[in-house]
Structures are given as structure tokens and as C-alpha cells.
Amino acid sequence: MITRQIKWLLAVAVLATVGSVHGALLEWNFDGIPSNVGYDNQPSPTATAEPGFSTSGLSRGDGIGRSGARTMGKAWGGSNFLYTKDQALAADVCFYLDIIIAPEVIVSLTSIQTPWCGSPLQSPESGQWQYSLDAGATGWNDVGGEYSLPHGSYDVITLDLTDEKALSEISGVTVTFRLLLWGGEDGTSGRFSFGTGTTSGPATPWGNSLIINGDVVPEPSAAALLVLSGVALLLRRKKMRH
């Protein structure tokens, strides 16, 4: 009986070590953002996270404008995109978000899904996603190519991360993403936001949220510790019986 229990514990440990979970790790929802406040007064989007993950939130770079009474409902963003790409880099015309990964899990990040909108026609024409594992201290890595952003309309974007080897099987780190924006035709009235950007908002397959997805595997040492503890307990009971 003891041998059978030990085999069962070892099987559970193997499954826990190699088995993975795929899905949403971190999500910001924009449904509660009103359209009748300026960007400076917008409430922060609500973030929910799976166990083992957290975030410091969404933030705007210094070059993102926050003035003006009008914003877009069910969306969070900013204004002022009258820059070339090099000027936008120098002025920090970027949105930032991060995912903080606990040491107890190993994860391969797979994608970022987000609705976004530009309004009116002076919103930024181009964008580039980038990431860093040290908050930009040693630079930023491009993900994919440059985006052509919609003018005065809504779109749903899926950023594929599966080819980024540096984001595969990582643990105990913070991954910071940023979206660089440029090419607006007007420096004050052009706006860009994450979210549906309307009072009602068009339907999306996953709702009005920015989502970071990934494949999660329990940290092997944790599974091994669990199994060793269980085996030791069973062996101790067996010794006491003899």
C-alpha cells in the first residue's frame, strides 16, 4: 500500500511539473471609464490577475498629453501625437504596462489582446510595441513590425509573443511593455485610447479588456518539495509500523 501511495505522489509531481495552463494571466477592463472627464481625472482601469502574477498598472509616458475635457467612454488614453518616430522616442510618447511574475511559476508569454481606438482624424498614424526585462535600462526590444493605426475608428489587436525567446519559460522577473505612438496631424485634439471608445462599445470576443496571455507551468522545485515531503511522511509511517 505504501509503495502504491509513493508511486501516486510521484505521478502527481510529474504532472504538476510538466503540465501547463493556457489563458489570461492579467487583465485590465475599461468598461468603468466615463467619457465626460479629462484624461487627468480618468480613474485607473481595474486589473485582475491569476495567482503568481501582479502588475504596477498602466501608465503614460511624459510625452502623452492629459489635457482637454473630452475623452472617449469605456477607454483609457491620452492626446498629443504630433511627432515623428524619433521625436516620439525622445519625448517618451508611450503607454506602459507590466506583468510581475512570481518565482513560484514558470511562464511563456504568448500574446497581448487589446481593443484600441483613435479619434478624431488627428490621432496617431503609427505605433510600435516593445518590451524590456529591466524597465528599459539596457534598451527596448521591438515586437513585430510597426502598426498602421485606425483614424477615428476602433480596432482589435492581437500582439503575438510566441517568437520572443526572451519571454519563454521565465520566472521571478518583471516584463515591461510599451506602445510607442507617432504621426498625428494635430498636437492637441488627436486622441488615442485602449478600449472601445464609445458609450456603448462594440462587442469583442473577450470583452472590453487588455489581456496578457501565457502558458504557465508550476516551478519544478515546488513540486519536488511537495513530493519529497509526502514520501518522507509515508516512509516515516511505514517505519513506525515495523
N, C-alpha and C positions, 0 to 999 in steps of 0.2 A: 504493500500500500504506500509506504514512504517513498519507494523508488518511483512509483507512478505519479505521486504528487510532485516530486522533484522534476520529473520529465514535463509535467504540465506547466510548472513555473518557468522552465527553460523555454518552452514553446511560446508562452505569453511574452517573455522578454524578447525573443526573436521578432515576433510580430510587432511589438511596440517599437523596436529599433528600426526595422526596415519598412514598416507600414507608414504611409503618408496620408495627409488630409489636404484636399484641394479646396480652395474657396476664398471668400473675402476675409482678409485679416484686419483691415482698418477701413472705416467708412465715415465720411463727412456728409451729412444731409443738409440740404439748403431750403427745405420747404418752409422753415420758420422765418426766413429773411424777408422783411417787408420792403415795399417799393417806395415808400414815402419818407425815407430818411436818407441823409447824405452818407457817403462812404465812411466818413469819420465816426458816424454813430451806428453803423451796422453792428448787430450782435454777431458774436463769433459762431460759425457753424458748429453744430453738435457732432462730436466724434465718438464713435463706438469702436471697440477693439476686441479681438479674440484674446484669451489668456496667453500671456507671454509676449504681448505686443502693446505698445503705447505710442504717444506722439506728443510733441510740444505744440502742435497745431498748424494751422495755415497762417501765412504772414505775407506782407507786401514788402518789396524792396523799396529803398528810398526814392527811386525814380517813378514809382507808381503814384499817380495823383489820387487824392482823397477828398478834394473839394467838390462843391456842387450839391444841390438839394436832391436832384433826381438820381435814382439808381434803378436797377431792374429787380422786380419781385422774384422771390424764390431763387435768388442768385447772390453771389458774393464776389466783389471785384474791385475795380478802380478805373481811373481815367489817365489821360495824358500819354499818348504813344507816338508823338511826332518826333521820331528818331530813325536814324539808320541803325543797322545791326551793331556796328562798332560803338555808336553813341549810346545805344541802349545798354550794352555791356558796361560801358564806363559809368553810366548813370544808375546802374542797378535797377533796370526796368524789368523786374522779375517777380513772379509769385513763388513762394517757397512752401514746401510741406516735407515732413519726415516721418519715418517709421522706426521706432526704437525696438530692437529685438533683444529679448532676454537671453542670458546664457543657457537657459534650460531647454531651448528649442533650436533646431536647425531648420532653415527655411530657404527655399529657392523662390525668389520673387518672379512672377510670371507676367503680370500686366497691371496697368492703371486704366481704369474706365472712368470717364467723366463726361457729363454734358457741359457744354460751354456756349457762350453767345457773345456776339459783338453788336453794338448799337450806338449811335446810328451809323451812317456810311463811313464816318471818320475813324472807326475802330481799327486796331492794328491789322495789317495785311499778312504778317508773317509771325511764326513762332518756332521755338526750338526747345524740346525737352532735354534736360541734362541731369546728371546725378553725381554725388560725391559721397565717399565714406568717411571724410574728415571735415565736413562742413565747408568744403571749398579751400582748405588750407593748402592743398597741393594741386588745386585746379579742379575742373569740371569735365565730365565725360558726356559727349553727345549720345542721345538715344535716337537712332533712326535719322531721317533727314528733316529738313525744315517743313513746317506745315504752312499751307495756304489757308488763312482763317476766313470764315464767312463774314461778310459785311452786312450788318443789320439783320442777322438771322441766327438760327440755332443749329447746333450740330452735336453729334455724339462721337467721341474719340476713344479708341482703344489703343493704348501705347503698349506694344509688345516688348517684354523684357527678357524673353527666353534666350536670346542670343548674347545677353550680357553675362559673361562668365563670372565677373566680379560680384554679381548678385545671386549666384548659385551656391547653395549649401553654406550659408553664412550664419553666424551665431554671435550674440553678445556685442552687436555693433548698431550704430545709428546710420541709416541711409537717408540722405537728404536729397530731395528732388527740387528742381526749379524749372519754371517755364519762362523763358526769355521772349519778350514781345517787342515788335518794332513795325514801322511802316505806316503809322496812322497819318491821315491827311490834315488833322486838326489837333492842336495841342491841348485843347481844353474840353471839347464836347465829345470826343471819341471815347467810348467806354468798352470794357471787356469784363466778363464775369464768368465764374464757374456756376453752373446751374442752368435752369430752363429759361430764365429771363423774362417771364411773363407772370401775370397774376394767377392764371390757372395752371400753366405749364403743360407742354405736350407730354404724352406718356412715353416712358422709356422702359426697356426690358427689366431694369433693376431699380427703377425709381429715380428720384432727383438727387443723386449722390455721386461723390467722387470716391472711388473704391480702389484700394490696393489689394491685389490678389496674389496668392502664392501657394506653393506646396510645402507642407510642414511635416517634419519628422522629429519625434522626441529625441532629446540629446542622449546618445548611447550610454554615457556614464551613469545617467539617472536610471535608465532601465537596468543596467548591470547591477547597480547598488540595490535596486528593488529585488532582483532575483537572488543576489547573494544573501540578503537579509532573510528572504523566505527559505532558502536552502539551509542556512545556518539554524533557523528555528526548527525546521523539520528534523535535522540531524541531532539537535540537542534533545528533542523529544524521543527520538529513537534510542539515544544513549541512556536516557533515564529509564526506559522500559527494560533494559537488559541488565 
